[in-house]
Structure formats: C-alpha cells, structure tokens
Amino acid sequence: MKYISTRGNIAPINFKEAVMMGLATDGGLLLPESIPQVSPETLKEWRTLSYPELAFAVISLYADDIPAADLRGLIDRSYATFSHPEITPLVAVNGVQILELFHGPTLAFKDVALQLLGNLFEYLLKERGEKMNIIGATSGDTGSAAIAGVRGKENINIFILHPHLKTSPIQALQMTTVLDANVHNIAVKGTFDDCQQIVKELFNDLTFKKEYALGAVNSINWARVLAQVVYYFYAWCRLPEGAEVTFAVPTGNFGDIFAGYLAKRMGLPVRKLLLATNENNILSRFVEAGDYSLGQVVQTVSPSMDIQLASNFERYLFYLYGEDPAHVRAAFATLAETGRIPFTQEEMEQVRTEFLSCSVGEEQTLATIASFHKETGYILDPHTAVGVCGALEKVKDGSIPVCLATAHPAKFGDAVQQAISTPTPLPPQLAALEGLPSRCEVMDADRSAVKRFVEEKAGQRH
Ligand SMILES: *Cc1c(COP(=O)(O)O)cnc(C)c1O
C-alpha cells in the first residue's frame, strides 16, 4: 500500500514512511492511494475474531511493509495494556449500544491509537538506528495518553508541556507520576495557549528540530487514524448478523469519525455517522447548513472537543472533492483568505448521505448525563453524553445507534457530579495515583528555558 498527500505534492511512500512522516512534507495529510475493500464473506469471518486478531486483519491491509509476525507482536503488546478482556466492549444500556473505548491505561479513547503508535515508533526507530524526541502541549487528555504510549520505550524521549495548576488534578497526576527516565513533564506558568506557542516555536526552529529529531504525536498521524478504524468493525461484529448501524461520535479533531468514514468506505454496513459536537460547532454547522466558517473557541464541560479547526477534516475533503488535491489546496487558500470554505448544493447532498449532525450545549449535556443515569444507572462522561444526546434525538431511521464512549466518567468527575450530585467512584488506576511520587519541572513560559531543558535531558540519553 502506498500513501499520498491530500495536497498532491509528495511522491508516494509506504506505510512505514507514512508513520514516520506524520504531517506530509507538502503541508497536507497522508492517505492510502486506494481504500481496501472488505467483502461480506470476509466480514462474516471477522465476526469470530478477538480484538487483537481483528486489529491485525484490518491493519495488515494498510501496513503490508511490516512482516506479519512483527505486526502481530506490535498489536498484541499494544492491547495487552488494556484492563478489559474485550479491549473495547460493546455494552447495551436500555436499547442504546455503548462502545466503551476507555479501558486503556489513561481511561480515554486516545489510548487505542497511542498505545499502538508508541510501539510502532520504537520498532521503526530501532530498524533505522535513529532516535526521536517527542514534544507536545496538552490541556489534559492527549498528553497523558501520549506519555503512556511511549514510557520506557527505547530511543524515544517525550516532553509534554501542560499549563501549571490548570489541568484537573487527576490529569496532572496521570502525567507526573510516570517516572520512566524517558518521560519529562514540564508545567508552564501560563495557559495552554502559551504551551502550544512554545511547542510551535520549537518546531519552527529548524536547526533545533533537525539536531534533536523532534517528533509529534498529534492526531494527524496516519497510524492513529488506522488504529481507530478497528473498533468500528469490532462493534459491528458484536451485534446480531444483518445489523445496520449509525455510529454517534463525539467529535473534536475529526480523527475518530474519519476512522468511521473509512470503515464505511471499506464495506462495513454503516447507515450514517452522527457527528456530535459541543458549542464549538463549526463541523455540525457544516453538515446541517453547509456553513464552514471559523468561530471563537469556547470552553465547555467536554474540553477535549473544544476545537474549531479540525485537522483531520482535510482528509474527508479530499474524498468529497473526488480525490482532487488541487481542489483541496484551493479550499484551504480560500479558508486562509476569508475564514470560510463554501460548498455547492451537490457537495452538501453528498455530505448528508454520509453524516447526521448535532451540536449539544452545556445544559443539555449535563441533563443527558442526569437523565441517562436516572433511567439506567449508567454514568456517561460529558464527551460521551454529547454523542448519546445526539443519538437519542437524531437516529430515527431504524438503524441501531452505537455511541462511542470516549472517556471514563471519573476523568471528568466535576462535571459529572454537577449533573448527578454524587461523586463518580474512582477506578483503581486513578485512586492509586493519589500520594504516588511524582516528577515535574515547573518553568516560566519561556521558549529558551524549555529548549535548554530539552537539550540537557535529550543529551543525557544520546
Ligand atoms: C480527543 C477526544 C475526543 C475527540 O476526538 P477527535 O478524534 O479529536 O474528534 C472526544 N472525547 C475525548 C474524551 C477525547 O479525548
């Protein structure tokens, strides 16, 4: 399988190169040259597979340059860290199917992708005799999942910047109690934006970037999308034969729902994908009214979805535009100039054959957590509640709604308590964090200081 860029200006590369490249060097995103098709007979055979077996079946279609035994080993190790034997169990709660994606080490769905990406990086760096220093900024979720993905791995250091005392205490502990020598937490005396700005400037320092082999783990890496395709197939395999489903996906950067779109294009019987957003609703405005225009980011109770410009949306546009990279380039030029992308009637008709959408406000999110808990006893996290609210309101075509549960409710305990007035019991992994030794460097929001710190720590392990 070869990979090309949505912007059309790179020569085709193989899977291993695509993983190492991350963002395409022409500024676009990487996609497979063609989408593998899965026949109904093969789908039927997949119904009996375990999660790791299914992951191998799906991923090997796209990663044919890694020997089968090696790939199998990477996948097995990645999902051995999950606390549930089914990895992503499908739970029926009063007629609503909940796909629990939060049984990984940090209790959020990002583990599904980042556990695999960490192992892939280690494998590929060893093969190439190279090292990598991952640098990233986090407001909470991604940082801990990235750290859990690469802790203790050879030839990789990770530096994660978070705003000092501005993440939830649990999220900070999930990062700072990881004591592996290759993990470095930096608490910046400033905001999340300060952290992001510093990271951006370090990546723009091309000499530094090259000398220290800076790497990123953001959601545009192709391997992250690919790992997420698997659980759409897994959910379908757990339902009665002949089921047609609508997946409700709490959406921020469009990575998760794009994986569902790919599963559909591969041949999974998906009726529609329900794109659920919070008040940051540029994507639902797009689906419902063809209005793709930038707004201000607002803070909500589902912070991992507080995003305006979804980076993975470009991957979908490539297909919407009939795989025409010139059209993608023109659309992003228009966006940069005018703050919006216009769409034709025909394009919008296409979009609506594939997606439903909803935008769920804070009050509605909390009300959904409360009513769902009252009726079923099941506690939703605020991100998942956005999707469940959408599914209850919008899925009326007889298909089975499957709601992706993207985080464990205890990770967002304050919002949940606001909704149901009782604290969510802490799962053992989180309860154990309290009182553990931790390590974290507190620093001013100063790029040079962060740079010196990276040079010093990376130097020690060269
Ligand atoms: C990252 C995240 C999302 C959004 O996923 P995208 O792939 O960015 O659309 C939703 N919920 C939680 C809990 C997350 O951490």
The ligand as an ORCA input file, in Angstrom:
! r2SCAN-3c Opt
* xyz 0 1
  C      -9.839     13.605     21.764
  C     -11.165     13.335     22.343
  C     -12.360     13.468     21.596
  C     -12.374     13.969     20.153
  O     -11.821     13.060     19.247
  P     -11.335     13.556     17.792
  O     -10.688     12.389     17.165
  O     -10.382     14.690     18.058
  O     -12.542     14.006     17.053
  C     -13.563     13.133     22.208
  N     -13.597     12.739     23.502
  C     -12.497     12.609     24.249
  C     -12.615     12.172     25.664
  C     -11.234     12.893     23.711
  O     -10.135     12.768     24.473
*
